[in-house]
């Protein structure tokens, strides 16, 4: 779970640099993390 938080934090920092994270990108990330947690 800690790794997932790192991924989210890295994505957040990355998107702040680039301006935004699109809803689609965020949805895809959440879906991927959810699948990892459920497995």
N, C-alpha and C positions, 0 to 999 in steps of 0.2 A: 504494500500500500504506500509505503514511503516513496518507492520508485515512481508510482503514479503521480504523487504530489509534485515530485521533481519535474516530471514531464509537463504537468499542467503549468507549473511555475515558469519553466523554460519557454513554453508556448506563449504564455502571457507576456513575458519580457520580449520575446521575439516579435509578437504582434504590436507591442507598444512602439517598437522601433519602426516597424513597417506601417503603422497607422492603425490598422484594425484586423480583427479576425472575423472572417465572414461567418454567418450563422451556420452555413454548411460545414465549414472546417471544424467549428466547435462541436457540432452535432456528431460528426464523424469521430472526433477524438473521444467524446463522452461514450459513444457506442462501443468503441474499441476498448476503453478502460473498463466499461461495465462487463464486457465479455470476458476480459482477463480476470476480473474479480469473481464472476460467477463460476468460471472454470476452476 
